[in-house]
């Protein structure tokens, strides 16, 4: 995840992080279900205090753009990406089906690409 902060900006760092993650989700860079880095890791990467990143995550969660799943981490929601719940459920069902059939992920993705290209 590529986030660049502007130390000279009047926008507080937590808000810059929040806006950057929201924008990455909205433009499709971060797809629905993408796991965000742990707060401590992102804080270290960005040279910020842990509480600064935690506040950004908290505000993203309050807006419904991320969902915190305890030890499973924080993930981008379908709402953040503009992806419908129906499309997300279809993708999850496809993933479960291909896993149960023993189809490797690369092959499953190739099948989807071929189907999309054919349509």
C-alpha positions in Angstrom: 0.0 0.0 0.0 1.5 3.3 -1.1 0.7 6.2 1.1 2.6 9.4 1.0 2.2 12.0 3.7 2.7 15.7 3.3 4.4 17.1 6.5 3.6 20.6 5.3 -0.1 20.0 4.8 -2.6 21.7 7.2 -4.4 18.3 7.0 -3.6 16.3 10.1 -1.6 13.1 9.5 -4.5 10.8 10.6 -6.7 12.5 8.1 -4.1 12.1 5.3 -4.0 8.4 6.1 -7.7 8.1 6.2 -8.2 9.9 2.9 -5.4 7.9 1.2 -6.9 4.5 2.2 -10.4 5.7 1.2 -9.1 6.8 -2.2 -7.2 3.6 -2.8 -10.3 1.6 -2.1 -12.5 3.9 -4.2 -10.2 3.6 -7.2 -10.0 -0.2 -6.9 -6.3 -0.4 -5.8 -7.6 -1.9 -2.6 -10.3 -4.4 -3.4 -13.1 -5.4 -1.1 -11.8 -7.9 1.4 -8.2 -6.6 1.2 -6.5 -6.9 4.6 -4.9 -3.7 5.7 -1.5 -3.8 7.5 -1.7 -3.9 11.3 -1.8 -0.5 12.9 1.7 -0.8 14.3 3.3 -1.8 11.0 1.7 1.0 9.0 2.6 3.5 11.7 6.2 2.3 11.6 6.2 2.4 7.7 4.9 6.0 7.7 6.9 7.2 10.7 3.8 8.0 12.7 2.6 7.3 16.2 0.5 4.2 16.6 -2.4 6.3 17.9 -2.4 8.4 14.7 -2.9 5.3 12.4 -5.4 3.8 14.9 -7.5 7.0 14.7 -7.5 6.8 10.9 -8.6 3.2 11.0 -11.3 4.0 13.6 -12.7 6.8 11.4 -12.7 4.5 8.4 -14.6 1.9 10.4 -17.1 4.5 11.6 -17.7 5.5 8.0 -18.2 1.8 7.0 -15.2 1.7 4.7 -13.3 -0.9 6.7 -14.3 -3.7 9.1 -12.2 -4.8 12.0 -12.3 -8.5 12.6 -10.3 -8.8 15.8 -7.2 -10.9 15.4 -8.1 -11.5 11.7 -7.3 -7.8 11.1 -8.9 -4.9 9.3 -10.3 -5.3 5.8 -11.7 -3.0 3.1 -15.5 -3.3 2.8 -17.5 -3.6 -0.3 -19.0 -0.2 0.5 -15.6 1.4 0.3 -15.0 0.0 -3.2 -18.5 0.6 -4.5 -18.8 -3.1 -5.0 -22.3 -4.5 -4.4 -22.8 -7.1 -1.7 -24.3 -9.4 -4.3 -21.1 -9.3 -6.4 -18.9 -9.8 -3.4 -21.0 -12.8 -2.3 -20.8 -14.3 -5.8 -17.0 -13.9 -5.7 -16.8 -15.6 -2.3 -19.0 -18.5 -3.6 -16.8 -18.9 -6.6 -13.7 -19.0 -4.5 -15.2 -21.6 -2.2 -16.3 -23.7 -5.1 -12.9 -23.6 -6.9 -11.1 -24.4 -3.6 -13.5 -27.4 -3.0 -12.7 -28.7 -6.5 -9.0 -28.4 -5.9 -8.5 -25.8 -8.6 -5.4 -23.7 -8.0 -6.0 -19.9 -7.6 -4.1 -19.0 -10.8 -6.3 -21.4 -12.8 -9.5 -20.1 -11.1 -8.5 -16.5 -12.0 -7.7 -17.5 -15.6 -11.2 -19.1 -15.8 -12.8 -15.8 -14.6 -10.8 -13.7 -17.1 -11.7 -16.0 -20.0 -15.4 -15.9 -19.0 -15.3 -12.1 -18.8 -13.5 -11.8 -22.1 -16.1 -14.1 -23.7 -19.0 -12.0 -22.4 
